[in-house]
Amino acid sequence: MCFSVLTVIFLVGFITLICYIRGVNVWKNNIQQNFPPGPRPLPLIGNLHIMDLKRPHETLCKLSEKYGSVFSIQLGMKKMVVLTGYETVKEALVNHADEFEERARVPMFEDFAKGHGIIFSHGETWKVMRRFALTTLRDFGMGKKTIEDKIIEECGFLINQFESFHGTPFDTLMSLTLPIANIIVSILQGYRFDYNDPVLRRIIHINNKADRLLGTPMVLLYNIFPIFRFLPGNHKTVYNIVLEINAYIKSTLMECQRQLDTNDQRSFIDAFLSRQKEEKDHPNTHFNEENLVNVVQNLLGAGMSTTATTFQWCLLIMMKYPEIQEKVQEEIERVIGSSQPRTEHRKHMPYTNAVIHEVQRFANIVPMNLPHETSRDTNFKGYFLPKGTFVIPLLASVLRDKTYFENPEEFDPRHFLNMDGKFVINDAFMPFSAGRRICVGENLAKMELFLFFSSLLQKFTIRPPPGVTDVDLTPTFGITTPPMPHQICALSRT
Ligand code: HEM
């Protein structure tokens, strides 16, 4: 115990000294090398002292008012470049796609993905895995009828679940994640779970916990000072959660392997295993078990919490603004009546479509985006960014860009409607990011949100629990930004 404390004190002292010497040089070098401007860093901690560690995107938005749309920040010893506002983020991710496509190396993610999968992989592995995921998701119905049918079937189970509460208050986190999780599970594994299945509930529970912990100041600090990896803390809990999810995935893979019929592929995993078989003699194949486990884990993790969090916001916001909810219900009655909502209805429902877009803009669920890295030396907007520069294309600043949204801080569906009440897309609607790393599940998420949302509002009116007079729209924090824990009442409309 005593030894550990002394070791830590010694390490901190030693690192402070090195950092002080380097910190001054780094700052001077920034100016000399035409690196973007930013607040002057302190030794060891860089600019950590000015960051709101729970809501770092808010500090970064404020800093951009002083330093412009391309500026630098230093957390610990790590220099980062922050891009803000629609024009700048689009210029980087779309117009300089080659230079900004790489994923930054973040200690926590490198620890558990080790460069495998899609989200945290790099170079050729990323290209091959991403291409495979996109084509296979499409083949298994992403953006097509079969997945629509799966979602519609799941809507039935979701409605039954809501009915079972008989209008009494319930928490939405688990209730709304269950159907979303089942869609991605059925694409990956080929079957859905019962809502009471302990395995499904456990995966949702630990995945949500990891999401929350990944956004804590402790994990942020770990990513800045990975040298302290031996200390206990949230980074260890997240690591153990990933191990547990991967163990579940491995046991599923064994079952799929046993039943595999390459001529009758029933799921994403079957498709991967078949390709692995085809390429078994290629010495440099990327179709190996590590990539399979990580791709499945990426799609499961990314496919569940993001969409479910957005769906939670949809219902919370309807509860806050009953007049908007009523207008959505009127449109559902007029266009769909009592039939089953289908994706083809969406183009005839400008108001509902605008409300869902506005929820995604307002909820801003991945405010910091995932970090990118320059893949080569890059000249960007008059600055020089060396190869390997850590880049944050700040989505929060795009979704609240004053030039594109009249009332960026307010929930206002008119951001997506013209004077005639027709739906208009707004260029700065970028919740899925943009460019080569744009979200793989964008189409799936959009389809799920429309079908689940319109199916629920067709059958229920969402109201606050008795006694709740003010609905709080303050987000909590995590790697995504969910609403505060809350309850809703779903009152049957029939
Ligand atoms: C409302 C729902 C969703 C939102 C807001 C969202 C948002 C995002 C964002 C901001 C990124 C980072 C893009 C970048 O690095 O520039 C991302 C990446 C990713 N998303 Fe989503 N996502 C959603 C749903 C989904 C779903 C349903 C899936 C799976 C089917 C998915 C799979 C992925 C994957 C695999 C990546 C990594 C892409 C890459 O690195 O090439 N997401 N998403």
Boltz pocket constraint, residues with backbone or C-beta under 6 A from the ligand:
constraints:
  - pocket:
      binder: B
      contacts: [[A, 103], [A, 118], [A, 119], [A, 120], [A, 130], [A, 184], [A, 298], [A, 299], [A, 300], [A, 302], [A, 303], [A, 304], [A, 306], [A, 307], [A, 310], [A, 365], [A, 366], [A, 369], [A, 370], [A, 371], [A, 430], [A, 431], [A, 432], [A, 433], [A, 434], [A, 436], [A, 437], [A, 438], [A, 439], [A, 440], [A, 441], [A, 442], [A, 444], [A, 445]]
      max_distance: 6.0
